[in-house]
Amino acid sequence: MRRGGRGRIFTCAVVFAFGVLGCATSFPAGLSQAGLGPLPARGESPSPRTLPNPRAYYFYSLSLLAELRNEVERAVTYLEQATKADPASALLRAALGELHLRRGDLNRAIAEGEAALGLDPKHAPAHLLLAGAYSRLQNLAAAERHLRAAADLVPDRAEVHLQLGSLLAEARRYAEAAAAFERGVALDPGHVVGRFNLGRVYLELREVAKAREQFAAALARDDGFEPAAVALGYTYELEGKFQEAREVYEKVLGTDEHSRDVRERLAIVHLRRRDLDAALSEYRKILADDPDNAAITVRVGQIQIEKGDVAAAVPLFRKALAADPAGKVGQDARFLLALALEDQKATDEAIALLKAIGPAEERYADARLRLGYLLGQREDWSAALAAFAEVERLRKDDPQVPYLTGLTLMRKKDYAAAAARFERAMALDPKNPTYVYQLGAAYERERDLARAEVAFRRVLEMDPKHADASNYLGYMWAERGIRLDEALGLIQKALALEPDNAAFLDSLGWVYFKQGRVDDALREIRRAVDRSKREDATIIEHLGDLYEAKGMLREALAEWERSLTIETNDEVRAKVERARGLLQGGR
């Protein structure tokens, strides 16, 4: 599929992100070109009557021939001789100014344009010349003034209105730009790029349906104009019509399989449809054409993370980091690699990578937040809390900062301080039940059961299917041997939501134990042990307690000793010492 069309395409900002990609008014990369568009050609060659001086006409004709041969300097020389022969001709002055503009000599172009207007204030080509020169100088006000003058002089010339639309769009005066583009395409309905640019302005105005109509109209007139096809697909994306967007992109790729822009949009559509395998396939095709593309390599790694294949993501992030160690893509790769290594329990390298992310980098606050969490896992409390404090200085209104700080303080067993942090997170985000749940856990650890119950019940009001809150509230009562019937109901509700949750099965066994149903309790806690993804010290301790209740002291001792290999606990150690003493005494 060929690229192109008449005119030039005005520039529009581009925003691109993973997960939720693009924005309502931003546009896919790879489609924009700078500039107002080419000035109209000089028009038909003047007749001897238009240029009454035969010598001037002769040199003017020679300049046109030189231009056709792309001999710009010679064309300038001929036009200079023509203006000497007929110094009162505004046409020759404007033509000479156009050549200077083509050469990049903006000062001389402006001088000739002003000279032409001095000879004929209503000479439209001179106004267009000056508009082009001033636009290159980024003097948009002057460029606009001359374009509007030209539009008044030649109101039926579509190109003038389209250039004015491009200039107004560049100035982000989108409503005025739309009016100018509408006038232009009304005069020239088949102007493909004019319709394309009008569609882009409609996107900026968030009038997506109108934008789609213009992109479709451009394609109807030139089905090979790829930018309009990509734009049409993008409007479908904005409208949530992902199947229609997919069909548009696949049609383009059917004739231009190496169009990276289109293939990348197709991959994004697959991501939005949660078809990770299809997205991965498209990104791999891009990498086949461009194997060293660090940004796409990172994207493939992110998809592997989404698919749960962290091991496959790690080498991809390493490759991207090596390819762009100091750039934005490399910085993202470093952060994502740290998260992946954390998941793989390679904590030392993860911490080193996070520490390497400096204050000037975009990921700095995220890195410090994650660093604080990892340091807390290592029980390096002062360093962890210092990292959290640094992030809070940068993001004082981010609820994740007090939340993760609270989790670290919970590990430190500073439950009162943790509760204060969770309360701060709740104040910043009152609708997040996770913060309320952790507040309830902190209150329970402080043995403030009344406030813990209030917190857990609030969680269940916010989310009646919050299985953890149902389980925690039921277990809290079972642990203390109170309100056992209500506790049983809450735990059974949690298990109805997550039947194979080992922690919930342990809670069920424990409430049975407190009710004196030892055999039922033993059955459920054995199920909890079987369904644990990794050995849980508390569940194994409870199994030992049940063996003891059944008079199976040796089996109880073995389970308590196994619990201690997982987690140090003074109460379990006391049980071990007591059991050993009883067994040595022959009891």
N, C-alpha and C positions, 0 to 999 in steps of 0.2 A: 504493500500500500504506500503510495507516494506521500511525502510531506509537502506542505506549502499552501499556496493560495495567494490571492492578490493582497497587497498591503502588508503591513507589519502588525505584530500582536503586542498590545501594551502589557507592561509588567504587573504582576500581582503577587503579593506575599505568599510564601509557601510554608505550612506548618505540618510536620510529620512526626507521629509518635506511635510505639508498639502497644497492642491491646485495643485502646480506643484510638483510631488513626485519623488524622486530618481534622478539620473543623468546618463549621457551617459555611464560612466564606473563603477559606483557603483553597488552593487548587493544586493538583498534582504537579510535581516538578517536571521539567523537561519540555514544557509547552510554550513558555513565555519568551518574548524577544523585546528588547528595549527599543525605544524610539517612537516617534509620532507617525512614522510611515513616510514613504518617499513623496517628495514633491511631485506634482504633475509635470509631465514632460513639457517642453516649451510650447508644444502645440504644433499646428501646421506651420510650415515655413512661410514667412511673410512674402507677399507678392511685391513686385516693384512698386505698385501703388502704395502698399503699406510702408515700404521703405523707399521713399522717392529718390534717395541718393543711390545711383547705380553702384558706385564704389563701395558704399556701406553694405549693399545687398550682396555684392560679390564676396566680400570678406566674411559676411555672416554665413553664406552658403559654404565657404571653405571651412568655417568652424564646425558646421554641422557634419561635414564629411570627416573631419578629424575626430570628432566625438564618436562617430560610428566605428572608427578604427581604434577607439580607446586611446587616442593621442591627446590627452587632456591639456598638456602644456602648450602644444601647438594650437589647439582650439582656443585657448586663452589668448595667445598672441594674435590670432586672426580676429577675435572679437575686440581686442584692444584697438586694432587698426580700424575695425568697423565703427567703433564709437568715436574715434578721431574724425572719421569721415562724416559722421552724423551725430554730433555731440548732444543734440536735442531729442534723441530717441530714448524714451523710457523702456521700450522693449529691449533694445540692445544693452542698456545698463542692467536690467533685470537678468538677461541671459548671461551676461558676464558674471554677475553676482552668483548665479546658480553654479557656474563652473568653479568659482572660488570656494563655494560651499562644498562642492564635490571634492575639491583638493584639501579641504579641512582648514582653509584660511578664513576663519570666521569673521575677523575684523574687516577684511576686504570685502567679504560677502555682504556684511551689514552696510558698509560704506556705499557699495553699488546699489543696494536695495533702497537706502535712504535717498541716494541721488535720483533713482528712478521715480520715487514718490515725489521728489521735488519737481520733477518734470511733469508728472501726471499723478496727482494724489489718488485717483481712482483706478490705478493700474493694479489689478488683482494679482498677477504673477509676482509683483514686487512685494506685496503683503505676504504672500505664501513663502517667498524666499526669506523674508525677515522672520517669519514664524519658525521656519526650519532652523535658521541660525541661532535665534534666541533659545529655542528649545534645547539645542546642543549645549548652550551655555547654562542651562538649567534656570534661565530667567523665564519662568512659566507665565508670569504676568504679562510680560511684553509679547511673548509668543501668542498668548490668548488674545491680546488686543488686536494683533495683526490677523489672526485667523478669523475673528469675528468681523473685522473689516472686510476680509475677502468673502465671507459668507453673505454679507450684505450686498456686495457687488455682484457676486455670482450665486444667487440663492438656490439655483437649480443644479448646482454641481455637487454630486454626492460626496466626492472625495474630500471636499473641504469640510463638510459636516463630520465625516468619519475621522479626519485628523483632529478636529476640535474635540470630538468624543474621546479620542486617545489621550489628548493633553489633559482634559478634565479628569479622566480616570487616573492618570498619573498623579494628579493633585488630590486624589481621593474625594473628589466632588461627584459622587457616583450618580446622584439623581440628575444633575445637569448633564453628566456624560451620557446617561441613558437617553435623555431627550435628544442630544446631538446624534447619537448612533441611530435612534429611531428615525430621525429626519433623513439620515444618510441612506438607510436601507429602504425607506419608502421611495426615495428617488432612484435607487438601484437595487431592486429586490434580489437580484442574483449575486450580490456582492458577498461572497462566502465568508471572508475574514471579517467584514463588517458585522455580519450576523453573529459570528463567533465572539467577537469582542462585546457585542451587545449582550450576549448570553453571560459573559463573564461579569459584566457590570450588574446584571440581574442577580448573580450569585452574591456579589458584594452587598447588594440590597436585600439579601435573603429572600428573594422572590424566585424560589427554585423552579416552580412550574413554568414560569415565563422563560427562565434560562434554558430549561429542557426544550421548550418549543423552538428557541432560536438555534440551539445546537442541532436539533433534528432538521430544521429548515436548511441549515448550512449543508448537512449531509445529503439532503434530498437534491441539492444542486451540484454537489461534488462528493460522491460516496468514497472518494479516495483521500479526502482531507482528514488525515488521522487525528490531528488535535481536536477536531469537533467530535470525532467518535469517542475519544477518551473523555472529553468533557461531558458528552451525553451519558456515558457509563457512570461518571462521577455524580451526576445529578440523580441518577437512579439510586446510587449508594446513599446519598443524603436523604432520599425519600424512603429508605429502607427496602427498596425493591432490588434485592441482591440477585435474584434470578435474572432479571432483565439486564442488570449491570454485567453479570457474568456472560450473557449471550452477546452483548455488544463487544466486550473485550475478546471473547473467543473468536468472533467474526473478524476482528482486526488481525489477531494472531494467525488466522487462517491464510492471510495474504502477506503478513510481515512477521514471521515467527521470531525474529530477533529483536523485536521492539521491546526493549527493557521496560520502558515506562508503562506500557500496556500490561506486560506480564506481571509487573509489580502490583499494579492495580488489581489484576485478577487474583493474585495471591492474597491481597488485603481483603477482597470480597470473600474468599474462602475462609479467612480467619474470622471474619464477622459472622459467617455461617457456622463457625466452630468446626469446620472440616479441616483439621490440622494436617492430615495426610495430603490432601489436595494442595494446601498452601505450601507444604514442604516440597512437594513435587515441582511447583512453579519456581520456588526460590532456588532449587537445585539446578533447574534449567538456566536460570540467570547465572549461577556460579559456573556452569559448564562453559558459558561464553566469556565469563570474567572471573576466573578462579581466585584471583587475588583481591577481590572486592571485600574489604573488611566489614563494611556495614551489612552486607547481605550475609556474610559469615556469622556475624553476631545474631542476626535475625533467625537464621537456621538454628543456632544454639538456643535461642529463646523458645522456639517451637519445640525443640527436644525437651526442654525443661517442662513445658506445658504438657507434653506427652508422658512425663514422668521418667524420662531416660536421661538422668543427670550425667551419667558416665559418658554418654555420647556428646553432651554439651561441653564438657570440660575441655577437650582438645580444640574445639571450635573457638572457644573464648581465648584460649592460649594463642591460637594462630592469629586471631584478630588483634590481640594485644601486641604480638611481635611485629605485625605489619604496620601498626599505627600507635607506637608507645606513648607519644606525646599529644596525639590528636584527640578530638572529641570521641571518635569511635573507639579508640584505644582506652579512653577513660571509662566508657561504658563497659567495655569488655573486662577491664580490671575489676570493676565492682561486681559484675555478674559472675565472674570467675570466683570471686571471694564467696559469694552466696552458694555457688555450686559446691565449692570445696567444704564449706560449712556443712552442707547436707551430707557430704561424704566423710564427715568427721575429721577432715584434714584441717583442724582448727589452727594450728601454728601458721600454716601458709595463708589461710584465710585472714587471720589477724594481721600478718605482715602486709598483705595486699591492701587491706582497709587502711592501715596506717600510712601507706604510700600515697593515698589520695589527699591532695593538698587543699588548703582553704580556697584557692582560686578556681577549683574545679566545681562543675555543676553538681556532681555527686557527693560533694564533701559532707553535707549534713546527713544524707542517707548513710554514708560510710561511717560517720561517727556514731550514729544511732545504732547501727548493726555492731560496731566495735564495742560499744558499751554493753550490749546484750551478751556478746561472746566473752567479754572480760568478766561479766557477772557469772556466766556459767563456770568460769575458772575460779570463782570466788575471790577475784582481785577487785574487792569492793571499791576501794578509793579510786582506782583508775576507771572503773566502770561508771561510777557516779560522776566523775569529772567529765567523761565523754558525754554523758546525758546532759549535764549542765551546759556544756558548750553548744549542743544542739538546741537546747531550750532558749539560749541567748539568740540564736539565729531564727528559730521558729517557735516563738512564744505561744502561738495559737494553734499549734499542731498537737492534737490529743494523743497521738502515738508516742510522743516524748514522755509525758507523765505516765502513760500506760506501761511502756517498757521499763521505765524507772521503777514503777510499782512492782512489776514482776521480779526485778532484780532484788528489791528490798524484801520481797517474800522469801526468796532463796536465802537472803541474809538473816531471815527470821526477825526482821524489824517490822512487825505487822502494823503497828500504829502508823509508822511513816509510810508504809505501803498503802494503807487505807487513805491517807491524805493525798497521795499521788493519784489513786484511782478516782477519788472525788474530784480532783482537778480535771482529769480526763473526761469525766461525766459532765462537768460544767461546760467544757468545750464542745462536747458532742453528746447531748442528752438522750439521743435516740439510739445509741449503740448499746445493745444489751450485754456485750462482752465486758464492757467496763463495769457495769453494775454487778455482773456475775463475779468478777474478781474482787470487787469491793465486799461482796458477801463472804467470799472465801477468806479475805483478810479479817473481817469481823469474827468469823468462826474460829480462826487461829488465835485470836485474842480472847476467845471464849465468851464473846458478847453475842449469845445466841439470839437474843431478841432482835438486835439490829441485823444480824445475818439473815434471819427469817424474813425480815422486811425486804432486804435486798433481793433474796432469791424469789420471793413472791412477786416483786416488781419485774424481775426478769421474765417470769412466766406470764405476766400481764402483757409485757411487750412482745413476747414470742412464746405462745402456748406450747410450741413444739421444741422448746429448748430442753433437750434431754439431759444435758449436764446439770442444769439448775434443779430439775426434778430429782435426779439422783443424789446430788449433793445435799439437798434439804432432807431427803429421806435418810441418807446415811448419817447425817449430823445427829438426827434423833436416835437412830439405831445404835450408834456408837455410845450414846449416853443412856440407852435403855428406856427411852421415853417416847410416848405417842407412837408406839410400834405399829399399830394398825394403819395409821395415816402414813407412816414411813413406808410400810409395805406397798400401799397404793401408789405412792409417788415413784418408788423404784420400779414397780411393774409398768407404770406409764412410760418411764425412760426406756425400759427394755422393749416395750411395744414399738418404740421408734427405732431402737438399735438392738436387735435381738442377740447379736454376737459380741456386744461390747463387754470385754473382760472385766472392766472396773464395775460396770453395772451388775454383772453376775456375782461379783464379789460382794457388792452391797446387798443383793438379794440373799445370798448365803448368810451374811452377817445379821440381817434382820431376823432370819429364821433361827439363827443361833441364839439371839437375844430372846426369842419367843420360846426357846427350849426345844425347837425342832431340829435336833442335832443331825440326824440322818439326812434330812432335806438340805440343811446347811452344807454338810460335807459334799453332797452331790453337786450343788451349785458352785461351790468354791473349786472343786476339781474341774468343773467345766470352765471356770474362769482361768485356771492355770493352763488348760489346754488351748484356750483361745487367745492367750496373751501373745502379742507379737514379739515381745521380749520379756524376759523374767522381771516380775514386779515384786519388789521386796515386801510390800504390804500384803499382797495376795498370798504370798508364800508363808508369811508370818501367820496369817489367818488360818491357813491349812494346818500349820503346826498347832495352833490353838485348838482346832477341832479334833485333831488326833489326840491331844491331851484330854479333851472332854470325853473321848471314847475310851480312855485308859490306855492309849497306844503311845507311851512316853518315848520309846526309842524312835518311832516314826516322827513324833513331834520334835524331838531334839534335832533330827536330821534336817527337817524343814526350817527350823529356826537358824541352824548353822548356815544353811543355804541362803537364807534371807540376809544374814550378816555379810556374806561375800558380795552381795549386790549393793548394800547400803548400810552404813554404820548407824546403829540405833541402840542407845543405852538400855531401853526397856527390853529389847530383844536379847541383848547380851545378858541381862539379869535372868531372863527365862532360860537361857542356855546354861548358865552357871547353876541355877536351881535344879534343872533337869539332870545335869551331870552328877550333882550331889546326891539326888535321889537314886539314880541308877547305881552309883558307886556304893550306896548304902543298902543296895539290894531291894529297893522298894519299887 
